[in-house]
Amino acid sequence: MNQLVNVSMQDGAAGIAVVTVDHPPVNTLSRDVRAGLKAAFESLRGRADVKAVVLACAGKTFLSGGDMREFETGILVPGYHEVLRLIEDSAAPVVAALHGTVMGGGVETAIACHYRVAAAGTRLGLPEITLGIIPGAGGTQRMPRLIGLAPALDMMLSGKPMTAAEAAQAGLVDTVVEGDATAAAIAYARELAAAGKGPRRTRERAIDGGGQAAEIVAARRAEAAKTMKNRNAYNVLCDAVLAAVELPFDAGIARERELSDQVERAVEGRAFRHLFFAERELRRIPGLSAEVKPRAIARVGIVGAGTMGGGIAMCFANAGIPVTLLDAKQEALDRGLATIRKNYERSVSRGSLSAAQRESRLALITPALDYAALGDADLVVEAVFENMTLKKDIFAKLDAVAKPGAILGTNTSTLDIDEIAAVTRRPQDVVGLHFFSPANVMRLLEIVQCARTAPDVVATALDIARVIKKVGVVAKVCYGFIGNRMMDPYGREAERCLLEGATPEEVDGALEDFGMAMGILAVYDLAGVDIGHLTRVERAHLLPKDPGFYRPSALLTERGWLGQKSGRGYYRYEGGKRAPDAEVVAMIRAEAARLGVPQRKPSRQEIQERCLYALINEGARILEEGVALRASDIDIVYTAGYGFPRYRGGPMFYADTVGLRAIRDRIAAFGKTLDPQYWQPAPLLDALADAGASFAQWQTQQQQTQQQQTQQQAERKGQSS
Ligand SMILES: NC(=O)c1ccc[n+]([C@@H]2O[C@H](COP(=O)([O-])OP(=O)(O)OC[C@H]3O[C@@H](n4cnc5c(N)ncnc54)[C@H](O)[C@@H]3O)[C@@H](O)[C@H]2O)c1
């Protein structure tokens, strides 16, 4: 026992001991909690007056899961197995009192107890697979014994939590109660004691379905291979569950430990953990100390009720924040609101939203034509056509009507926000808020900190991101910010491979095989092939003098084959289905002949390397320029906004797993066989490759330097005051 775990005789006469964990906020199963549990159950061992034990938690949940920090330190003593074994060995029956969100180690503890009582509303899950690992505290051995082989596999392979009712149905909990789980568990324990019931150890149970293990596991493996391409944790999970069938319990536990260590060390497990910790880093911004207080955002205004404006309005309404949606014309407003209604209606018909929720969200959105309606907004997000003159005009109007201290955000994808900010008398309040389409769905929000954006505006934007359930990544002003700037060379290579002789399916197929959610050419078709093309026409004076540069895209736009919206682009679209288009391939071949591009078939590997290494090289450039603060921020941008596979950890993490020297050398080799103007290793990549270092190491070093600087500044401040 320690401060986190205590034992009391709640019902002395009946001999019911209650072990209570109280480790706010979510009763993480940390080392100290395990130590407390160990001491508690040791103290109860052999006590004749204890007829039954209840394991309960104070606060909003039963043990919610393990301590992520132990991934870095390794599991500290006492380990899970030792503690769970002690609980399971108890001579008096142990009843777990479950409530809240019980995940991973929390569930593994619950199933080491002998009985389980759950409050209605409890959710129970083994989500390890979503982090590229497997349950490692006996979950793979006990769960099949408790609920049967197939249901246990389904639970662990999906990673999805069960409701209390589902858990009862599955046999994972014995009873579901309304109200307080602890009180109900004490009553349950009293009944057990009165009936003279002893412990019911999960490890001693036979496995339902164990006789058909080979078939059951093979079917699940085949299913998972389809949904979890390029991954391996599901295979290892299946191996661990098979061990539960094939080996005695203790040997099974040893095998689980071995397999669990293996997946933790593997790239996949490291990649998911990297992203988990990378998200936590996002709020660490130089100059943004704890003293910087975010501004309060109670009302939001949006200018432009088009594709983006409508989606952004939904984000705020979904978070319960009232929105004024302004457009220049009544028809545009009507259209925008109709689209929003349609989107909510779709959610209602899918069952993810109730009709009442739809109405309350719609009621939060007020249409407006007059800028005066934006006067009480704490934040305005501009999302009108991508045109500098128009945006400047709107920012001048916003400057005139917005209240002092209101934040003025722009959703521009390509324009110089410093230039937009300069038309206002309050450039310190201007920030880029770059949402991704569809804005109500995509998790990424790039927060563009301009030259004069005030620190508290950045802090507020980071807070807003959290409120509207987005992941906010701070970037500096440059063409395309982090995401689109890096996309540029990636797309350039995809288009170049087309000119050299690859078909659209070959290019997209190679990228999808790597794990991208969608091939880039299919993405262009979805977004509109003309969108990128038109920005390149506008920026022609800044672009390479290369007649092949994004040439297929230009050809398609000239033909009016703009992608899904016109029924054909890189592909043909019929009845919502994508199909190859021989005419497009012939058109590109003819253009290649005209440009004198020698025909060859780039291999799948070459397509992948050219696109991805071009992306990574540009990533290195923007790190050097400070457009992105950290390599891990880039990884978040790409996994949250561009369909980069999470199991590869994002482009920069992936680069580290390949090895920067190998990538640098390949880029240099491409410089000899392909267009050398594109294939120069970025200086940072070159330097790290020479030093045998990684982006991760560079990031750690940068952070240490920053910390030292902050410390020195603080010391200087201390001395001068
Ligand atoms: N569509 C995307 O995928 C995407 C993604 C990220 C960012 N963006 C950026 O978001 C912005 C909007 O793009 P969109 O795709 O939503 O465009 P859109 O054409 O769908 O909508 C633009 C809206 O702005 C309105 N508008 C035009 N002039 C106005 C004015 N003076 N006052 C008020 N409203 C006015 C139009 O009536 C229209 O409803 C652009 O800056 C674009 O670059 C777009």
The ligand as an ORCA input file, in Angstrom:
! r2SCAN-3c Opt
* xyz 0 1
  N     -10.840     23.179    -51.411
  C      -9.774     22.731    -50.802
  O      -9.425     21.549    -50.891
  C      -8.966     23.653    -49.925
  C      -8.126     23.119    -48.954
  C      -7.436     23.960    -48.106
  C      -7.564     25.324    -48.258
  N      -8.357     25.836    -49.241
  C      -8.467     27.285    -49.332
  O      -9.713     27.678    -48.778
  C     -10.197     28.834    -49.431
  C     -11.593     28.577    -49.941
  O     -11.591     27.482    -50.812
  P     -12.917     26.696    -51.194
  O     -12.488     25.465    -51.894
  O     -13.788     26.578    -50.003
  O     -13.587     27.689    -52.246
  P     -15.083     27.766    -52.722
  O     -15.053     28.309    -54.077
  O     -15.787     26.468    -52.483
  O     -15.753     28.830    -51.731
  C     -15.415     30.186    -51.693
  C     -16.582     30.950    -51.126
  O     -16.181     32.281    -50.894
  C     -17.284     33.113    -51.218
  N     -16.823     34.470    -51.468
  C     -16.189     34.949    -52.548
  N     -15.974     36.277    -52.398
  C     -16.457     36.626    -51.202
  C     -16.518     37.855    -50.488
  N     -16.040     38.958    -51.000
  N     -17.102     37.862    -49.289
  C     -17.617     36.737    -48.785
  N     -17.586     35.550    -49.411
  C     -17.013     35.498    -50.605
  C     -17.892     32.442    -52.421
  O     -19.229     32.877    -52.630
  C     -17.796     30.979    -52.032
  O     -18.935     30.557    -51.311
  C      -9.172     29.161    -50.498
  O      -8.269     30.118    -49.983
  C      -8.478     27.839    -50.722
  O      -7.156     27.994    -51.215
  C      -9.081     25.028    -50.051
*
